[in-house]
């Protein structure tokens, strides 16, 4: 691109000459000679001469009036740019300036860009990982547990027998712990004098554990009635089978059989479900069918609760029901459910303790 020629027209200082000196870039394809006089010196309207000088940092030609080098940014102080450079006099007008060669000081002042910083950080991390892996591959880890050889000496038979005898004689210990000690004594010391006593204890503890597990499905609750100040007792057992009604009672549920002794409301047998409507009304009552074990089915007349709850029905005959319940293992109760028909709920009543309600 050729540098346009223009004479100063009374502008002081010559902004056009200064601007064309700063922003003009010579092309590499072709270079034309300036139409006007030499670019090294230009006269302003006031008779001042503007000379082209070389930047001591980048070696490019700049105006001696420029506040800083437009190429490398070196400030034009009195020491560097305030006076013409020694190279300025040797420049032939129209000659192609030498290629730009920034000095080491200029390169050191250029800040690193973010991509370059990230590349450096990643390279350092990879180097550290590789060096660490090389250092740890050749030696065993300090955190790895050392193999230890444990030698188990056989127990002293006499000491073991004495310990087992003390364990089975401890009546305050757990039944299952005593049972395990008795079985170990019989298995490992068949000729011991306490062997027969251990065998008898095994039969006794097994029977007690079975009896203890009976009735675990029952829950007993005792609380004080606020109005009378006397205790109210409950015995409750869930049904062993579950059932599911149609919409809107889509959840699977269980029935509950409750025996209640209340100081003000009396004694009651209560059958209830979680969701749904038992067909039992005060004007019509309802039929409730009850069967203990494999005995005959008894049809009783149920009563709805005082709060008109549709999920609960009271079964009459508390004393007879409790008496039969203490001898039975299974009770089946049938009630009619709205839009579902007859529902039969089965209860495991084995292990019922009527004394807990007295």
N, C-alpha and C positions, 0 to 999 in steps of 0.2 A: 504494500500500500504506500503510495507516494505521500510525502508530507506536504500539505497545502501551504502556499505562500501568502502571507498577508502582512502588510506594514502596520505599525502601531498608529492608531488614529486618535491620539490625544488622551488615551486612557493611561493613568499613572497609578501604580506600576502596570505594565502591559499584561493584563490578565490573559489575553489570548495567547501571547507567546509563552507565557508560563504554563498554561493549560496544555498547549500542544506539545510542549517539551515533556510534561509529566505523563500524559496519557497516550502519546504516540508510541506504537510498537512496530519495529521493523519486521517485515515478513521474511521468511526464509526462501520463498520462491523467487522473488525479484525485488530489486531495490532501485528506486529512481533517485536521481540527483535532485536536490531541492531547487526550486525555481528561483528562489531569492538568493541572497548572498549567503555566506557561510553560516552554519548553525552554531558555531562556537561563540559568536558574539552577535548580539542584537541590540540596537539602540532604541531606547524609549524616547517618548516625546520630551522628557525633561533632560535629555542628554545622558542618562545613565546607561551603562552598558551591562547587559545580562549575558554572562558567559556560561558555557556548558563545562561541567567538571565531572570527574569520575568519582564515584562513591568508593571510599577506601575499603568498604566491607565487601560489596558485591561486584565492584568494577564496572557498573553500568553508568552511562552518562545521565546526569541530572542537571537541573538548573541550580546556579549558585544562590538563587532566591528562594528555592524550595525549603520549607521548614523541616522536612525529613525526606529521606530517600523513599520514593514510592515503591521500590522493589523489595528492599530488606527492612525498611522502617528505621534505619539509623538516624537519630536526631541530628540536625544540622547545627551543632554547636560551633564555637569559635575554633576549637582545636581540630575538628575533622572536616567540616564542610564550609566553614566561613570563608575560607580562601581557596582559590583555584588549586586543584591538585597538580602535582608535577606531571601527571600524564595528560593534562588537558592541552598543553602546548604542542604535544606531539601527535595529536589526533588530526588526521587529514580530513578536511570537510568532505562529507559524503561517503567516507570509508565505513565498512561494516564493522561494528564494535565486536570485540572478542566475546566468545561465549561466556555465559554467566557461570562463575565458579565460586560459590559461597565459601567463606572461610570456616575454619573449625569453630571459631567463636560464635558465628551465626548459626551453625548447626546445633551447637549446644544450647542455644537460647530458644530453639523451637520446641514448644510443648508437645508431649505425646498425646495422640488421639485416643479416645476410648477403645476402639477396636484393637489398637496396638497394646494398650494396657491389659485388656482381657486375654490376648494371646500370650503375653508374658506371664500372667498369673497362671494360666492353664499349663504352660510349659513347666513352670516351677513346681506345680502340684504333681504333674506326671513324673518329673524327675525325682521328687521326694518319695513318691510311692514305689518307683522302681528300685531306688536305693534301699528303702526299708525292706522290700521283699527279698532283695539279694542278701541283706544282712541277717534276716530271720530264717532263710532257707537252710543255712549251714549249721544252725545250732538248735537244740530242742527248746521249746517254749518253757519259760520259767513258771507259768501258771499251770502247766500240766501236772496232775497229781502223780507222784512217784509210786511205782508199784511196790506194794508192801506185802510181804509174806506173813500171813497170820497162821499161826499153828494152834489148832484147837486140841487141847488135851482132853481126853475122855473124862466125863464126870465120875466122881467117886460114887459108887453104887450106894454105899451106906449113907453118905451125906444126902444124896438125892432122895432116898427112901424116907429119911427123917424129914426132909422138907415137904414131901408129898403128904406125909401123915399129918403134919402141922396144918397144911392147907385144907385137908378134908375135915379136920376137927374144928376149924374156925366157923362156928355157926353164924357169926355176924357177917361173913363174906357173902358175895353174890352166889345165888344158887348155880348159875351156869359155870362160874369159876370153880366152885367145889366139885361140880360134875366132871369138868375137864381134868381136874387133879385126880379124882377117883379112877377115871378111865385110864389115865397114864400109869397109875400105880398098878392096876391089874395087868396092863399090857407089858410093862417093863420089869415088874417084880412078881412073877407068878408064884414064887415060892415064899413070899414074904408072909409073916404071921398076920398082917393086917389085910391080907387079900380078901378074905371072906367078908370082913366088915366093909371094905370098899365096894364089893359087889352089892351088898344090901343097900348101901348108901346110894349107889347108882340108880337102883329101882325106885327108891324113895324120892330122889331129886327129880327124876324124869316125870313121875306122877304129879309132883308139886308144880313143875313147870307147865305141864299140860293143863292142870286145873287153874293155874294163874292166867294162862292165855285165854281161857274161856271167859266170855263176857267182856272182852276188850273192846267190842264194838259198841258197848253201852257207855253213855256219858251221864254222870250224875251231877246235879247242880243244886246248891242250897243257898238261899238268900233270905233276907229279912223283909217281911211285909211292912211298908212304911205306916200303914194305917192302924194295924193291930200290934205291931212290934214283935210278932211271932214269926217263926221260920216257915218258909215255903220250900218244898222239895220237888225236884223234877228228875225223871229218868227218861232218857231219850235214846232211840235207836233208828238209824236210817234203813231204807229198804235195800235189799241186795240187788234188785233189778232196777233198771232205769227205763224211762219211757219218754216219748216225744209226741207232742200234739201238733195240729196244723196251725196255720197263721191265725192270730199273731203270736202264738206260744210255740215258737219253733225251737227253743232251746231244749236240750236233753236235760232231764231232771229226775230227782228221786223223791219218794214219799217219806214221811217221818211219822213214827209212832211215839207218842208222849204219854207218860203217866205222871199225874200231878196231884200233890196233896197241898191244898191251900187253906190257911186258917180261916178265911172268910168265904171263899167260893166253894169249898168242899173238895171232894176227890173226883177226878175226871180221867177218862181215857180219850185222848185226842188224836185224830187222824188228820194229816194235812199234806198238801202238795205245794210245790213252789210257784207254779203258774197254772192258770186254768180256773174253771168254775165247776164246783161240785153241786149237783142238783139236789139241794136241800133247803126248803123254805119253811118258815114258821107256820104257814097255813096248810102246808102239805106234808111236812116232815120229809123223811127219806128212808130208804131201806139200805142197811149196811150188812153185808154178809161176812161172817168171820169163821175161819177154820183153823184149829190147832192141830199141827202135824197131819196125820192121816185120819183124824176123827171126822165126825159129821159136820156139815156146814150149818151154822146157826144164823138166822136172820134177825137182826135187831133194828130198832127204830132210832135213827140218829137225830140229833138236834143241831141247828145252826148256832153259831156263837152270837153273843149279845150285840156285837158290833156289825153283824150281818156280813161278815167276811165270807166270800165265796170259795176260798181255798181251804177251809177248815170245817170239820164236822166232829161233834161230840158223840162218843159211843157210850151207851148206858151200861150199868152193871160193873162198877169198878172192882168191888171185892171178888166177885166170881172171875172176872177177867184176870186179876192179879194171881189168883190161886191157880188157874189153868196155865198161866204164863210161866209160873215157876217150875212146872213139870214138862213143858214143851220145849222143843228146839226150833220149830218153825211156826210162824203165824202168817196166814194169808187173809187179806182184807180186800173186799170188793165194794166199790162205790160207782155211781153213775156220774159221768162227766158231760157237760154241755157240749153238744155236737161231736162227741168222741165216743159215746156209748159207755159200756162197763169197763172199768179199770181194775185190774187185780195187782196188788202190790204184795210182795213177799218179804218177810222180815226174819232174820236170824236172831232169835231171842235166847239162844243157848248161853248159859252163864248169868242169867238175870239174878240180881241180888235184891230180893224184896226188903231185906233188913235195912238197905240204904234209904228207904222211903219212910221208915218209922221214926 
